[in-house]
Amino acid sequence: MRKTDRKVDVTEIDCPESAPPRGFRPPATLPAETSSWLKKNLPTTLDLDAARRAVRGLRLDPRIRQDIAEHDGRIGIALREPDGTCLFAQVWPTTVQVWSPWRSWAPPVLPAERACSAAQAASGYSY
């Protein structure tokens, strides 16, 4: 013997007039001037604390992952957007380099398969 589905009474209510409609936040992205800002504001010495302060000065969305570390006598900085887009910076004495490690001609990979770490940035990784 099959049981019939129970009926559920649903009472609809209107949203309060004082409450604004809910929406979604736009995706987290790096500001357009991030590369030039890093070139201008990163230290030209191996000062890890100064590099961290410079990256904090960007006031990035907290959803953007920031990885900063010293590796093999260089400071590497990796900034990763939630969609997998990555920006690298490398600091060594008197030099600051900033680049995107992904090339348009490279075979497509899923964002989760793309590595984006400070150690890669410090080593000069590029795909």
C-alpha positions in Angstrom: 0.0 0.0 0.0 1.4 3.4 -1.1 1.2 6.4 1.2 0.1 9.6 -0.4 2.3 12.6 -0.1 1.5 14.9 2.8 0.2 18.3 1.9 2.1 21.2 3.3 0.5 24.6 3.7 2.9 27.3 2.6 2.3 30.8 3.7 3.9 33.4 1.5 5.0 36.7 3.0 6.2 39.9 1.3 9.7 41.2 1.9 9.9 44.1 4.2 9.9 47.4 2.3 12.8 48.7 4.2 15.1 45.9 3.2 17.0 46.3 -0.1 16.9 43.3 -2.5 19.7 40.8 -2.1 22.3 40.4 -4.7 25.6 38.7 -5.4 29.0 40.3 -5.0 31.0 40.7 -8.3 33.8 38.3 -8.7 37.1 39.1 -7.0 39.7 40.5 -9.5 43.0 42.2 -9.3 42.8 45.9 -10.0 44.0 46.8 -13.5 47.0 48.8 -12.2 48.3 46.0 -9.9 51.4 45.2 -12.1 52.6 48.8 -12.3 51.8 49.4 -8.6 53.9 46.4 -7.5 56.8 47.5 -9.8 56.7 50.9 -8.2 56.1 50.0 -4.5 57.9 46.7 -3.9 61.3 47.0 -2.2 64.4 46.6 -4.2 66.1 44.8 -1.3 65.4 41.4 0.2 63.1 42.8 2.9 60.3 40.3 3.3 58.3 42.5 5.8 58.5 45.5 3.4 57.3 43.3 0.6 54.3 42.1 2.7 53.5 45.8 3.6 53.6 46.7 -0.1 51.2 43.9 -1.0 48.9 44.9 1.9 48.9 48.4 0.5 47.0 47.2 -2.5 44.0 46.6 -0.3 43.0 43.5 -2.3 39.7 41.7 -1.9 40.1 39.0 0.8 39.1 36.4 -1.7 42.3 36.9 -3.6 45.0 34.6 -2.2 48.3 36.2 -1.4 51.4 34.1 -1.1 54.7 35.8 -0.2 57.9 34.0 0.7 61.7 34.2 0.4 63.2 31.3 -1.6 66.8 30.9 -3.0 67.8 34.5 -2.2 64.7 36.0 -3.8 61.3 37.1 -2.7 58.4 35.6 -4.6 54.9 37.0 -4.6 51.9 35.1 -6.0 48.4 36.7 -6.2 45.7 34.3 -7.3 42.1 35.3 -8.1 39.4 32.7 -7.4 39.0 31.9 -11.1 42.7 30.7 -11.2 44.2 33.8 -12.8 47.6 34.4 -11.3 50.1 37.3 -11.1 53.7 36.7 -10.0 56.3 39.2 -8.7 59.9 38.5 -8.0 62.3 40.7 -5.9 66.0 40.4 -5.9 68.6 43.0 -5.1 67.9 46.1 -7.2 65.4 44.4 -9.4 61.6 43.9 -9.3 59.8 41.8 -12.0 56.1 41.3 -12.4 54.5 38.9 -14.9 51.6 36.6 -15.5 52.8 33.0 -15.7 50.2 31.7 -18.2 50.7 32.1 -21.9 47.8 32.4 -24.4 49.4 29.7 -26.6 49.7 27.2 -23.7 47.4 24.2 -23.7 44.3 24.9 -21.7 44.1 23.5 -18.2 41.5 23.9 -15.5 42.1 26.7 -13.0 42.5 24.2 -10.2 45.3 22.6 -12.1 47.3 25.8 -12.3 49.8 26.2 -9.6 50.4 29.7 -8.2 52.9 29.9 -5.4 55.5 32.3 -4.0 58.2 29.7 -4.5 57.4 29.5 -8.3 57.4 33.3 -8.5 60.8 33.4 -6.8 62.2 30.8 -9.2 61.0 32.7 -12.3 58.4 30.1 -13.3 56.5 30.7 -16.5 54.3 28.4 -18.5 
